[in-house]
Amino acid sequence: MSKTQVDFLVKLKKKKHRDLHKKFLIENPKVIFEEYRNPLLDSIYVTDNFFDQNEDVSVFKNVIRLSEKDFAKVSNQVSPQGLAALFAIPEEKDFTYNPKDVLLLYGIQDPGNLGTIIRTADWFGFRNIFLSTNCVEAYNPKVISATMGSIFNVNIFSDVDLPWLISELKKARYKIVVTDLAGEESTFNKKDKIALVIGNEAKGVSTTIKEMADKRFKIIKHGQAESLNASVAAGIVMNQVKS
């Protein structure tokens, strides 16, 4: 690889360059091999050591070798495994207001939380995920790592004005459900279209959004823990909606 090519990959560590070039890197070998037929896959980058020890790399069409030194520059990991894949960021699809259940995320700041929520949403069939303007970026390397490939199975809508979206969802007969410690435990009607709102790790959702909710859902506590991790709470409520 040329220095220019290496520099390009290094720049993708920053959001502004991911946004500019519509590209991002994945470094999880399991996910990369599972996505070998993904049309969004651009190139594979490997160290000589990884290439020599993994014959399966031959399934990829565009394999480029890097020195250990250059790979360390490119990698976002403390201990790089020697394999990285360059993918194009999926284009946002049009939302039709027809899917039964959608997920709205307000102010999720921790990349690990966002990635885990995306992975959990994929598990429970929440295919359309809307991120407020104050959420961490969906293609942040730590988010991508935590999704374990689910980033390719859902539709991500970024920098969304959630109050505006909620108004539109209400017009389309969605029931707006907000997680709220001051809410109450309740059941869900299987016939309803649900828009589930998960709030910021520390502050929850805004007062404006709470006031727009049709239901404020509280996860009942049985032990002594003060609070739940946002991704755990999201999983519990998604399970309740789908049960």
Order of alpha helices (4+ residues) and beta strands (2+ residues): alpha-alpha-beta-alpha-beta-alpha-beta-alpha-beta-beta-alpha-beta-alpha-beta-alpha-beta-beta-alpha-beta-alpha
